Amino acid sequence: MAEEREGSSLFGELRRMARTSGAVGGIAARVAGERFLGIKTDRAVHAGDLKAVLGGLKGPLMKVAQFLTTIPNALPPEYAKELAALQANAPPMGWAFVRRRMASELGPDWQSRFASFGQEAAAAASLGQVHRATLPDGRLVACKLQYPDMPSVVEADLRQLKLAMNVFARMDDAIQHDDVYVELCDRLREELDYEREAAQMRLYRRMLADEPTVRTPEPIEGYCSKRLLTMSWLDGRPILDRLAEDPSQEERNAYATALFRAWYVPFYRYGVIHGDPHLGNYQVRQPTEHSPAGINLLDYGAIRVFPSSFLRGVVMLYEALRDQDDEKAAEAYRIWGFTDLSKEKMEVLGLWAKFLHEPLLDDRVRPIQENDDPDFGRKVAAEVHAGLKRTGGVRPPREFVLVDRGAVGLGSAFLRLNARLNWHRLFNELIEGFDADALAERQQTALREAGVPPVV
């Protein structure tokens, strides 16, 4: 049996570009025509076509689109609205592929290492698919197998992304995305390495060990490789399925609290964030006589480790908004890596910061957003975009990408849950006594013990 290629291949990239270039090029041509030639197009229809093309592909271009929808005006609003709804729904690879992949990762006698192995995929993701299996000792496990030729797929998609972002940049320079592109490239390439994801899974198990409402899978030693990740199976339900049954307000609040702590205990205590909060990356567990309602946190490919100084800037910006201290806000933006910020640009950025922080500043039980307008956030983003364009544009630091995505993605989940909590108290419990030096020490210890590369 020939060994499957590990690296990117030119022919693989060309095949991928041939399949995607029509969609990306079509967007670029239509938007450019509208911008420069006055040719009016039905953006909503074309956006729906793009969603259909990307949703049927196996690979990260879909995931990149999801990332871009959380960056204010990185895409025209019609496209952002459609692409935000993308989920990993590509058809699974067949049993012939599964056998080849498992043999290449665990050896030709791989089936003898399992008591049972499901031939049908239990779930599909952007880079791989999951099979349910049983180990000889009776443990249920999930085996995530990477799709074939994924390095080529990633590189081809990144080339298409660069093309699209360059076209948008020529049309509109309010937000310069050079560093954003570099960040997306680094994170997507990291996601190809399932051994790295296993280490990041161990890191999250350590960081969330004292959180009874959050469960994390355990990677199975001896059953993982660069392209195979075997982990303990967690029983849970898609959040939308449970919401369709109209759970109580108490249960909704419990899920929201668990989500909040799953994302922000690691961030504010260890400087680590799970960068992909879309609905497929967690499940809910209903309350029972013996356990409270909670969540299962899944998929540890898009993880970002931040220097402690960045977290100091995050806490400082919250304090600046709380105290209405413009000088402290300016220092926070400087720590984050924003440069050449005039007073006018800071005022515009402050609109977005206040939108994200407003629930955290309000010491009472309330929904995450009290405005009933479902497009309120997008309207704020449009106002920020117009202000940045008027004041000369801004270059977001690369670290900003996953933090902003986490905040927007979780906010969307809290809206769906219709949760009512005291967000102010939840947040202040996490940052009370914040010490950047202590965080740095905790972080390095946790990274070393989990086997995750240290922050650069």
N, C-alpha and C positions, 0 to 999 in steps of 0.2 A: 504493500500500500504506500503510495507516495505521500511524503510528509506535506501537510498543508503549509502554505507560506505564512511566515510570521509578519513580515514587513510589508510596507506599501509597495505596490507594483504600478508601473506606468500604465499598463493596459487596464488595470482595475480602476485607476483614477479616470482614465478616458471614458470607460464605460459609464461610470457614475456621472461624469460631467455631461455626457450625452443625454442622460435621462433627466437631469435637473436643469440644464442650461436654458431650455425653453421656458420653464416657469420663471426662473430668476430673471432671464433676459427680457421676458415679456413684461414683467413688472417694471423693470428699469426703463424699457422703451415707452410704455404707456405713461408712466409718471413724468418722464422727461418730455414727452410730447405735450402733456397738459401744462407743464411748467413753462416750457420755452416756446412752444408753437401754438398754444391756445387750443389744442385738440382735446375736447372734453371726452372722458371715458367713464364708464360705469365701474368705479373702483370696487364697489361691493360685490359685483358679479365676478370680477377678475380675482378678487381676494378669495372668494369661495372656490374658484378653480385652483388657486394656489394651495389652499388648504387640502383639497382633494389629492393633489399631486404629492405633496409632502407627507400627508397622512398615510399614503400607501407605500412609502419607501421605508426600508429598514435602514436606519442610520441616524446620525446626529443632526442633520439639517433641521429636522422637526424640533429637536431640543434647542438648537440655536434660536429658532424662531420664537420658542417660548421664552427664552432669556431676553430677547430683544423687546418683547411686548411689555416688559417691566421697566424698561429704560425710557423715560419721558421723550416721546416723539422721535425715537430711533427709526420708527416706521410710520407711514401715514396711518391715521386712526382706523380707516376701513380695514387695512391689512392687519393691524394689531388686534382688532376685535376678533377677526376670524382665526388668526393663528394662535391666539391665547387659548382657544378651545381644543387645540390639538392634543391628542393622547396617543400613547404607544399602542397602536392597534394593527400593526403590520401582520400579515398572515404568517403562521409559524413554519419553520423548516421541517421537513419530513423525517421519518425514522432513519432513512439511509444517512442523512447528514448527522443525526444524533449519534449513530453508531460510530461513524468516522471520527467525529469530534471527541467523543469519549475515549476511543481507542488511542487517539493521538495524545491525549492528556494523561490518561491513567494506564495505558498499555493494552495489548490485545485481549487480555483476560479481565478487562474492567468489570464485566458483568458479575464475576465471581466475588467482587468486593461489595455487592449489594444483595440484600435479601429479595428486593423487588425494585423495579425501575419503570416508571410510567412512560409508555411510548408516546403519548400525546402531551403536547406542551400544556402546562397548567396556567401559564401567563406569558405574555410577550412584552418586551421592552425595546428601547431604541437601539441598543447594541447587542442584545441577546435574547434568549428565551429560557423559561424556567420549567424544569421537570420535577415532579414529586417522586421521591424514592424512599426506601427503607434500608437502613444499615443492618448488618448482621446482628447487632445487639438490640435491634428493635426500634432505634431512634428514627423518627421521621425527619427527612431532610429535603431541602430545596436545592437543586443543581441548576445553576445559571450557566448556560453555554453561550459563548460569544459566536455571533454569526460569522460566516466565512468572509475572508478578505476585508475585515473591518478597518485595518490601517489605511487601505486604499480609499475606502468609503469616506473616512474622516478627512483625509487630505483633499479629496475632490470636493467635499462639502465646504471645507474651509476656503478653498479657492473661489467657490461660488459666493460664499458669504462676503469675501473681500471685494468681489466685483460689485455686489449689490450695495455694500456700504460705501464704496467709492462713488457710485452713481448718486446716492442720496447726499453724500458730502458735497458734491459739486452743486447740487440743487439747493442745499440748505446747510449752512455751517454753524447753526446755533449751538449744536452739541458735537464736538469733535471726538470721534470714536476710535482713534488710533490705539490707545491703551486698552480700551474695552475689547477690541479685536484680539490683542495679544493675550489678554486674560482668558477669553473664550478658547483660544487655541490651546493654551497650556492646560486648562481644565479638561477639555475634551480628549486631548492626548493622554492625560492621566487616567481617564476612565477606561482606556483600552487595557489597562494592567489590572487584572483581577486579584493578583497577589497584593497589590497596593490597596485595593478595596477591602480585602480581608483584614489588612492591618488597620484600616480606618474603621472597620466594623469593631475590631477589638478596642480601639480607642473610644468609640461611643459607648460600648458596654462598660468601660471603666468610668467614663464621665457621668453616665446616667445610672450607675449602680444603685444609688440611693433614691431613685425616682420610682415609686411603686406603680404609678399609672402609665409608665412608658416601658415597653418591652423592646429589646433589640435581639436580633438573631446572633447565633454564635458560629463563627467559621469552623469547619471541621478539619482538623489537622490531618495532613496526608491525602486530602481529597481536593486540594485547591492548586491551581496553576495560573499562568498568565491569562488563560482563556477559559478556565473553569473555576467557578466559585461555588463550593458546597457549604451550606449553612443549615442550622436547625430550622425546622418548619414552624412557623407561627400561625395559629388559627386566628382569623379575624375577618371582618366584612368591609367592603367598600363603603366609604362614608356616605355616598349618595343613596345607596340601598337602604341604610339605616334611617336617613333623613326622610325617605319616602314613607316611612312608617310613623312619622310624626312623634318622635321621642319627647319626653318631658323637658321642661326648661332646665331642670337640675342635671339631666343627662347631657344635654347640649353644652351646658357650662362646664361639665366635667371633661368632655372631649376638648373643648377650647383651652382649658387650663393645662391639660396634658400636652397639647400641641405647643402652647406657649413655652412650657418648661423644656420640652424636647428640643426646641430650637435655641432657646436663650440661656439655659443653664450652661451648656457647652460654650456659648459665645462669651458671656460675661464673666465666667469663672475660669475658662481655659483659652479663650481667644480662637475658638474653632466654630465654624458654621456649616450646616448642611445646606448646600446651595440650590437644592431642587425641591421646593415645597409643593409641587403639583399633586393633585388628588391621588394619583396612582402610587405615590411613595409612602403612604401610610394607610393603615387599616384601623377600624375602631373595634373595640371589645365592649360588649354590653355588660352592665353590672350584673353580678350574680350574688348569691348568698355569701360566697366566700371571697369575692374580689370586687373592687370598685370598677367603674367604667374607666376605660383607658384607651391607649393607642398602641399599635405596633409600628415602629419606625423602620422603613425599608430603604434599600438602595443607597449605598455609601460611596458611589463613584465621584460625585461632585461635592467634594469637601474642600473647604478653604481654611488654612491656618494663617492667622494674622499676628504680626508683632504686637507686643503689649502696648507700644506707643499708639497704635491705631485705636485700640480699645480705649485708651485714655482720651483720645479725641472724640470718640463716640459719646462717652459719658460727659465730657466737657460740653458738647453741643447741647445735650439734654439740659444741663445746668444753665447754659446760656439762654436757652429758650424759656426755662422756668423763671430765671432771674431777670430776663429782658436785658441781657448784658451783651452788647454788640461786639465789644473787644474780645470777650471770651469766645464768641462765635467765630470771629475771624481767626483766632488762634486754633480753634478746633478744625476749621477748614484747612489751615496751613499744615497741621499735623497729618491730616488725611492725605495731603498731596495736591490740593488745589493751588494753582499759582495765578498771579496777576489778577486777583480779585479786587475790583473797584467796589466802592460803597454800593453802587447801583446793582452790580452783579450779586453782591451779598444779599441785598434786599430781595432779589428775585429767587435766589437759592433758598432764602428763608421761607418763601411761600411753600415750597415742597417740604422743607423740614418741619414746618408747623403742621402741614397736612398729616405727615407720618406720626408726629409726636403728640398731636392734640389729645388722643385718648389717654396717653401716659401722664399728661399734665392735669387731668381732671379727676380729683379725688372723690369718686362716687361710683356706684354701680350703674353701668350704662352699656349700650351696644357699642361696637367698635366704631361705627359711623352713625351719627344721628340724622344726617341728611338722607331723605328717602330717595334721592336721585341716584339711580344705579350708575350713571355716567359722571358722577361728581368728581371722582379721582381723575378721570381722563380730562375733565374740564380744567382742573387745577394744573395738570400736566401741560395742557395747551397754553394756559396762561404763563406758566414758567417758560415754556419754549419761546413764546412771543417776546417775553422779557429778555431772555438771553440773546435772542436774535437782535433785539433793539440795542443791547449793550455790548455787542461784539463777540458773543459766543463764549463757551467754556469748554475746557478739556477735562472730563471726569477722570480721576485716578482709577487705575485698574481694580484696586481693592474695593471700589464702590459697587461693582457689578453684583456680586452675590449678596452683599448686605442689603442693597436696595431690593433685589429680587426676593430675598427672604421676607422683608417687611411687607412688600406688596402681596406676595403669594399667601402669606399667613393672614393678612388682612382680608383677602378674598375668602379664605376658608372660614374665618370668624363671621363674616357676613352670611355665608351659606348656612352656618350653624345657628345663626340668629342668637349668638351667645350674649349674655348680659353679665358682665364682671366688673370688678374694680381693677382696671388695667393699671392704674397708677400704683396701687399697692403691690400687685404682682411684679411690676417692674422694679419698684424701689426695694423690694425684698432681695432682688438679685444684685443691685449695685450698692447696697448699703456697705459702707466701709471699703469701697473699691480701692485696691492697691495694685498698681501696674507691676511693681516688682514682684509681689507675691504671685500675681497671675503668671508672669513669665516663668517663675520657678515651678509652679504647678504644671504649666504647659509642657515644659521640657521634660519633666519627669513622666508625664502621661504619654508623650510622644515616644520617648525612649522605651518605655515598658510595652507599648503596643507595637513597636517596630515601624512607626510612621516616620518618614524623613523629616528632620527639623525644619522650622521656618527659616527662610533665607532673608 
